[in-house]
């Protein structure tokens, strides 16, 4: 990917969502793989949520902390 233009918030959200979709829902075959997959899924969901909250605050004109 050679994107040069900055991503708007929703485009960034869409990419985070695509990454989450790419991981799928299958568990890892080993404890190590499963732990990594669960952590990645959790992290991606939290990043999505954080981005939505920050975007919503910005749209409402609230300053960031």
N, C-alpha and C positions, 0 to 999 in steps of 0.2 A: 504494500500500500504506500503510495507516494502522495498522500493528501497534503496540500500545502495551505489550504484555507482553514482558519480556525472553525471549530465546530460550535454551532449553537447548542444551547442546553439540551434541547430535545434530541438532537442528533447524537450528542454524547450519551444521553440516556438510552437511545436506541442501540448504540454499540455495546453498552454495558448489558443490555437485555439480550442482544445477540450472543454475547460471550456466555451468558448464563444458559441460554438455549443450547449452545454448542456443547456445554458440559453434560447436558441431559440429566436424567434422574437415576441412572444406573449406579449402584454402589460400586466401590472399588473391590477388586478381587482379594486384596490384602488389606490389613489394618492400616498400613502406611498409605496406600492409594486411596482408601476410603476416607481417612482423616484429611488428606489433601483435598479431595473432592468436596467434602463437607465444608471445609474452611473456605475454599474458593467460592462455593455457592453462597455461603453466609456473607462473605466479604462483598461479593457483587451485589447482593440484595441491599446491604447497608449503604454501599456507594450510590445505588439507585435512589434509595430513600433520602439520603443526604442531599443529593442533587435536586430532587423534587422539592424538598423543604427550602433549600437555598433559592431555587428559582421562584418559588411561590412568594418568599419574602421579598425578593427583588422586584417582582411584579407588583407587590403591594406597597413598594416604596420604603420598606423597612431596611434599616442599615444592618450590615453583617456584624456579628459580635467581635 
